[in-house]
Amino acid sequence: MNAFRACLYKNLNKQDIECGNKVSVVGTGAVGMGCSIALLTKGITNNLALFDVNEELCCAERLDLLHGSMFLHNCHIDHSCKIEATKNSRVVVVTAGARMKPQESLQKVSQKTADIIKQVMPELVKQSPKAIFIIVASPADIMSWVARKVTNLPIERCFSTGCHLDTARFRMFVSHILGVSPNSVQGYVIGEHGGSSVPLWSTVSVGGVRLKTIHPTIGTDDDPMQWSRVHQEVVDASFKVKCIKGYSNWAIGLTVADVISAIFQDSYRIVSLSTNANGMCGIQDDVFLSLPCVINKYGLGAIIRPHLSEWEQCALKKSAEEILKAQCKLKL
């Protein structure tokens, strides 16, 4: 049976982890507060710490939450512009990053965010050496790579939500077309959390029926039904929200809360998370991209070895190359 399991997934190592349910959110902007409100309202934790260099904003956000504490399971919310507020966290969610200014290039913003990650991550690890670190700062795959590079944390405890949100959007769009619940659609999006993400059409099933058996060219360039438009909707989804709101935060907040819930429950659920993919699916570089991962109380418990079609394998290779190209442009 062990040999069978080894064919299915790459087992990772158990970790010495922090006890309790304290979650620290680094960055109290729209995304950080989206994560915070999702964690509290879903009852995943009642022990939250907010950390931001903007002390006034951090204090105001804490007060805003505390004013509704009667509805939030007797919550304790700490805050500070000092990193000590995060001490002894079970999970640390890193949302802090640079916001893009008009006419500013993505490369320049990525470098600014990388500089923030480089500065804050070693200090966060000092405060919570046994914590699980979930990197949400954008671009998430690359910032996860930066975070691990500057801390040497084990991959089990340093990763990003990656394509978990892309997968949720993907299942939602498919479910709308087919007239079923998103929970009844099975399938994953892997690769970059961004434009080069890869929908695994070969795995998509509804009620145990693989859509590929009904429509063999589904999602490919030869598909007359143009199911590939579903994936394009996934790619465009965040931009459509940001175009009007200026940012997106609720969906990613719920995504982060779902991952932390799976950790606290020691659930062994499988979700698409961004981790070091070196040695997986023919990838030979240290790049962080999303693959189906098993979540348990240690963080990542295993990485699934997906069986990809030729089209999917080619697309994943291109996605890895795009991420590696962006990584190489950063100065650390």
C-alpha positions as CSV (number, residue, x, y, z in Angstrom):
1,M,0.0,0.0,0.0
2,N,2.9,2.4,0.7
3,A,4.2,1.9,-2.8
4,F,0.7,2.6,-4.2
5,R,0.5,5.8,-2.2
6,A,4.0,6.8,-3.4
7,C,2.6,6.6,-7.0
8,L,-0.3,8.9,-6.0
9,Y,1.5,11.5,-4.0
10,K,4.9,12.8,-2.7
11,N,4.8,12.5,1.1
12,L,6.1,15.4,3.1
13,N,7.5,15.5,6.6
14,K,5.7,16.0,9.9
15,Q,6.5,19.3,11.6
16,D,7.0,20.6,15.1
17,I,4.1,23.0,15.2
18,E,2.8,25.7,17.5
19,C,-0.2,24.8,19.6
20,G,-3.4,26.9,20.0
21,N,-5.4,28.7,17.3
22,K,-3.7,32.1,17.1
23,V,-3.7,33.6,13.6
24,S,-1.7,36.7,12.8
25,V,-2.5,38.7,9.7
26,V,0.4,40.8,8.4
27,G,-1.0,43.9,6.6
28,T,-4.4,45.5,7.4
29,G,-5.3,46.6,3.9
30,A,-8.3,45.3,2.0
31,V,-7.0,41.8,1.6
32,G,-5.7,41.5,5.2
33,M,-9.1,42.6,6.5
34,G,-10.9,40.3,4.1
35,C,-8.9,37.4,5.6
36,S,-9.6,38.6,9.2
37,I,-13.4,39.0,8.8
38,A,-13.7,35.6,7.1
39,L,-11.7,33.9,9.9
40,L,-13.8,35.5,12.6
41,T,-17.3,35.2,11.1
42,K,-16.7,31.6,10.1
43,G,-15.6,30.8,13.7
44,I,-12.2,29.4,12.5
45,T,-10.4,31.3,15.3
46,N,-11.3,33.7,18.1
47,N,-7.6,34.6,18.6
48,L,-6.4,37.1,16.0
49,A,-3.5,39.5,15.8
50,L,-3.2,42.3,13.3
51,F,0.2,43.7,12.4
52,D,0.8,46.7,10.2
53,V,3.4,49.5,10.1
54,N,0.5,51.9,9.8
55,E,-0.4,52.0,13.5
56,E,-3.5,54.2,13.1
57,L,-5.0,52.0,10.4
58,C,-4.2,48.9,12.4
59,C,-5.8,50.3,15.5
60,A,-8.9,51.5,13.6
61,E,-9.4,48.1,11.9
62,R,-9.1,46.3,15.3
63,L,-11.7,48.7,16.9
64,D,-14.1,48.2,14.0
65,L,-13.9,44.4,14.5
66,L,-14.2,44.7,18.3
67,H,-17.3,46.8,18.1
68,G,-19.0,43.7,16.6
69,S,-17.3,41.3,19.0
70,M,-20.7,40.3,20.6
71,F,-21.3,38.5,17.3
72,L,-17.8,36.9,17.0
73,H,-17.5,34.1,19.5
74,N,-15.9,36.0,22.3
75,C,-12.9,37.0,20.1
76,H,-9.6,38.3,21.3
77,I,-8.0,40.7,18.8
78,D,-4.5,42.1,19.4
79,H,-2.9,44.7,17.2
80,S,0.4,46.6,16.9
81,C,2.8,48.3,14.6
82,K,5.4,46.2,16.4
83,I,6.0,42.7,15.1
84,E,5.9,41.2,18.7
85,A,2.1,41.2,18.3
86,T,2.5,38.1,16.1
87,K,4.5,36.1,18.7
88,N,3.6,32.4,19.1
89,S,1.2,32.2,16.2
90,R,-0.1,28.9,14.9
91,V,-0.6,30.5,11.4
92,V,0.7,33.7,10.0
93,V,-1.0,35.2,6.9
94,V,1.3,37.6,5.0
95,T,-0.7,40.0,2.9
96,A,1.6,43.0,3.1
97,G,2.9,44.3,-0.2
98,A,3.2,47.3,-2.5
99,R,0.1,48.7,-4.2
100,M,0.6,49.5,-7.9
101,K,0.6,53.1,-8.8
102,P,-0.6,54.5,-12.2
103,Q,2.0,53.9,-15.0
104,E,4.0,51.7,-12.7
105,S,5.3,48.4,-14.1
106,L,4.4,45.0,-12.6
107,Q,8.1,44.3,-12.3
108,K,8.7,47.4,-10.2
109,V,5.8,46.6,-7.9
110,S,7.0,43.0,-7.6
111,Q,10.4,44.2,-6.6
112,K,8.9,46.5,-3.9
113,T,6.8,43.7,-2.5
114,A,9.8,41.3,-2.5
115,D,11.8,43.9,-0.5
116,I,9.0,44.0,2.0
117,I,8.8,40.2,2.2
118,K,12.6,40.0,2.5
119,Q,12.5,42.5,5.5
120,V,9.5,41.2,7.4
121,M,9.7,37.3,7.0
122,P,12.9,36.7,9.1
123,E,11.4,38.8,11.9
124,L,8.1,36.9,11.7
125,V,9.9,33.6,11.9
126,K,11.8,34.8,15.0
127,Q,8.5,35.6,16.7
128,S,6.8,32.3,15.6
129,P,9.4,29.7,14.6
130,K,6.9,26.9,14.6
131,A,4.1,28.7,12.7
132,I,2.7,27.9,9.3
133,F,3.2,30.8,6.9
134,I,0.6,31.4,4.2
135,I,1.8,34.0,1.6
136,V,-0.9,36.0,0.0
137,A,1.1,39.1,-1.1
138,S,1.0,39.4,-4.9
139,P,2.3,37.9,-7.1
140,A,1.7,35.1,-4.6
141,D,3.8,32.3,-6.3
142,I,6.9,34.5,-6.6
143,M,6.5,36.0,-3.1
144,S,6.2,32.5,-1.6
145,W,9.5,31.6,-3.3
146,V,11.0,34.8,-1.9
147,A,9.7,34.1,1.6
148,R,11.2,30.6,1.7
149,K,14.5,31.8,0.1
150,V,15.1,34.4,2.9
151,T,14.0,32.1,5.7
152,N,14.8,28.5,4.6
153,L,11.5,27.4,6.1
154,P,10.4,23.9,5.3
155,I,8.0,23.8,2.3
156,E,5.4,22.1,4.6
157,R,5.1,25.4,6.5
158,C,5.6,28.0,3.8
159,F,3.2,28.1,0.9
160,S,0.6,30.2,-0.8
161,T,-3.2,29.8,-1.4
162,G,-2.1,29.8,-5.1
163,C,-4.8,28.4,-7.4
164,H,-7.3,27.4,-4.7
165,L,-9.3,30.5,-5.5
166,D,-8.8,29.9,-9.3
167,T,-10.2,26.4,-8.8
168,A,-13.2,27.7,-6.9
169,R,-13.9,30.2,-9.7
170,F,-13.4,27.4,-12.3
171,R,-15.9,25.1,-10.6
172,M,-18.4,27.9,-10.2
173,F,-18.3,28.8,-13.9
174,V,-18.6,25.2,-14.9
175,S,-21.5,24.6,-12.5
176,H,-23.4,27.6,-13.9
177,I,-23.2,26.2,-17.4
178,L,-24.3,22.7,-16.4
179,G,-26.9,23.8,-13.8
180,V,-25.5,22.0,-10.8
181,S,-23.9,23.1,-7.5
182,P,-20.2,24.1,-7.5
183,N,-19.7,21.5,-4.8
184,S,-20.7,18.8,-7.3
185,V,-18.1,19.8,-9.8
186,Q,-14.7,18.2,-9.3
187,G,-11.5,19.5,-11.0
188,Y,-8.5,21.6,-10.4
189,V,-6.6,24.6,-11.8
190,I,-2.8,24.4,-11.3
191,G,0.3,26.3,-12.3
192,E,0.6,30.1,-11.8
193,H,-2.0,32.0,-9.9
194,G,-2.5,34.2,-12.9
195,G,-2.7,34.3,-16.6
196,S,-0.7,31.1,-17.3
197,S,-2.7,28.9,-14.9
198,V,-3.7,25.5,-16.3
199,P,-7.2,24.1,-16.0
200,L,-7.0,20.3,-15.8
201,W,-9.9,19.5,-18.1
202,S,-8.9,15.8,-18.1
203,T,-9.9,15.7,-14.4
204,V,-13.2,17.6,-14.5
205,S,-16.1,15.5,-13.4
206,V,-19.7,16.0,-12.4
207,G,-21.5,13.2,-10.4
208,G,-18.6,10.9,-11.2
209,V,-18.8,11.5,-15.0
210,R,-15.7,12.9,-16.6
211,L,-16.6,15.6,-19.0
212,K,-13.8,14.5,-21.3
213,T,-15.5,11.1,-21.9
214,I,-18.5,13.1,-23.3
215,H,-16.5,15.7,-25.1
216,P,-12.9,14.5,-25.8
217,T,-11.5,17.8,-27.0
218,I,-13.0,19.8,-24.1
219,G,-10.9,22.9,-23.3
220,T,-8.4,22.4,-26.1
221,D,-7.8,24.5,-29.2
222,D,-9.8,22.0,-31.2
223,D,-12.9,22.3,-29.0
224,P,-15.9,23.5,-31.1
225,M,-17.8,24.3,-28.0
226,Q,-15.0,26.6,-26.8
227,W,-15.0,25.5,-23.2
228,S,-11.6,27.3,-22.9
229,R,-13.7,30.4,-22.5
230,V,-14.5,29.2,-19.0
231,H,-10.8,29.3,-18.1
232,Q,-10.5,32.8,-19.6
233,E,-13.3,33.8,-17.3
234,V,-11.3,32.5,-14.4
235,V,-8.2,34.5,-15.5
236,D,-10.3,37.7,-16.0
237,A,-12.4,37.4,-12.8
238,S,-10.1,39.3,-10.5
239,F,-9.4,42.1,-13.0
240,K,-13.2,42.6,-13.5
241,V,-13.6,43.2,-9.8
242,K,-10.5,45.4,-9.5
243,C,-11.5,47.5,-12.4
244,I,-14.5,48.7,-10.4
245,K,-13.5,48.3,-6.8
246,G,-9.8,49.0,-7.2
247,Y,-9.0,45.8,-5.4
248,S,-10.5,42.3,-4.7
249,N,-10.6,41.0,-1.1
250,W,-13.6,38.9,-0.1
251,A,-13.0,35.9,-2.3
252,I,-9.3,35.6,-1.3
253,G,-10.3,36.2,2.3
254,L,-12.7,33.2,2.2
255,T,-10.0,31.2,0.4
256,V,-7.4,31.8,3.1
257,A,-10.0,31.0,5.8
258,D,-10.8,27.7,4.1
259,V,-7.1,26.7,4.1
260,I,-6.6,27.6,7.7
261,S,-9.8,25.7,8.6
262,A,-8.4,22.7,6.9
263,I,-5.2,23.0,8.9
264,F,-6.9,23.4,12.3
265,Q,-9.2,20.4,11.5
266,D,-6.2,18.3,10.4
267,S,-8.5,17.5,7.5
268,Y,-6.2,15.9,4.9
269,R,-8.3,17.7,2.2
270,I,-6.8,18.1,-1.2
271,V,-6.6,21.7,-2.6
272,S,-4.6,23.4,-5.2
273,L,-1.8,25.3,-3.3
274,S,1.4,27.0,-4.5
275,T,4.5,25.1,-3.3
276,N,8.0,24.3,-4.5
277,A,7.4,22.2,-7.6
278,N,11.0,21.1,-8.3
279,G,10.9,17.4,-9.2
280,M,7.2,17.3,-9.9
281,C,5.7,17.0,-13.4
282,G,9.1,17.3,-15.1
283,I,9.9,20.6,-13.5
284,Q,13.6,20.9,-12.6
285,D,13.7,24.4,-11.2
286,D,12.9,25.9,-7.8
287,V,9.7,27.5,-8.7
288,F,6.5,27.9,-6.6
289,L,3.4,27.0,-8.5
290,S,0.1,25.3,-7.7
291,L,-0.4,21.6,-7.5
292,P,-3.1,19.6,-5.7
293,C,-1.8,19.3,-2.1
294,V,-2.9,17.4,1.0
295,I,-3.5,19.8,4.0
296,N,-3.1,18.6,7.5
297,K,-2.2,20.1,10.9
298,Y,1.4,20.3,9.9
299,G,0.6,22.5,6.8
300,L,1.3,20.6,3.6
301,G,1.2,16.8,4.2
302,A,1.7,15.7,0.6
303,I,1.8,16.8,-3.0
304,I,-0.3,14.9,-5.5
305,R,1.4,13.6,-8.7
306,P,-1.2,14.6,-11.3
307,H,-1.5,12.6,-14.5
308,L,-1.5,15.2,-17.2
309,S,-2.6,15.1,-20.8
310,E,0.0,16.2,-23.4
311,W,-1.7,19.6,-23.7
312,E,-1.8,20.1,-19.9
313,Q,1.9,19.1,-19.5
314,C,2.9,21.5,-22.1
315,A,0.8,24.3,-20.6
316,L,2.3,23.6,-17.1
317,K,5.8,23.8,-18.5
318,K,5.1,27.2,-20.0
319,S,3.6,28.4,-16.7
320,A,6.7,27.3,-14.8
321,E,8.9,29.1,-17.4
322,E,6.8,32.3,-16.9
323,I,7.2,32.2,-13.1
324,L,11.0,31.4,-13.4
325,K,11.5,34.3,-15.8
326,A,9.8,36.7,-13.3
327,Q,11.8,35.3,-10.4
328,C,15.1,35.8,-12.2
329,K,14.3,39.5,-12.6
330,L,14.1,40.1,-8.8
331,K,17.1,41.4,-6.9
332,L,17.3,39.8,-3.5
